[in-house]
Amino acid sequence: MKILNVELKTILEKAILNLPEKYRTVFIMREIENMNVAETQECLNLSEVNVKVRLNRAKAMLRNTLSNFYNKEEIFQFHLSRCERVTHHVMKKIEQPVIP
């Protein structure tokens, strides 16, 4: 599992570093440094809307970049064992009598 985490960390760091500077800066401040919108807009002299737009665009670019490395089917593969467990749990809940 550590190998996968190291690989994912490397891919994510490269993807963030490859963002255009204005998006990378907002992404790092908001998502990595946990700064709020007001702090970010004050530091960068941007409007609140601009901070939010740049963050959303940065996330979209990262999603696009990361989708080149992993597709959804590879990350969450369908396994019958999980399906049976979930189905059993749901059916159990459905079959319970409703008490008014």
Secondary structure, DSSP 4 states (H G I P E B T S, - for coil): -HHHHHHHHHHHHHHHHTS-HHHHHHHIIIIIS---HHHHHHHHT--HHHHHHHHHHHHHHHHHHHHTT--HHHHS---HHHHHHHHHHHHHHHHSPPP-
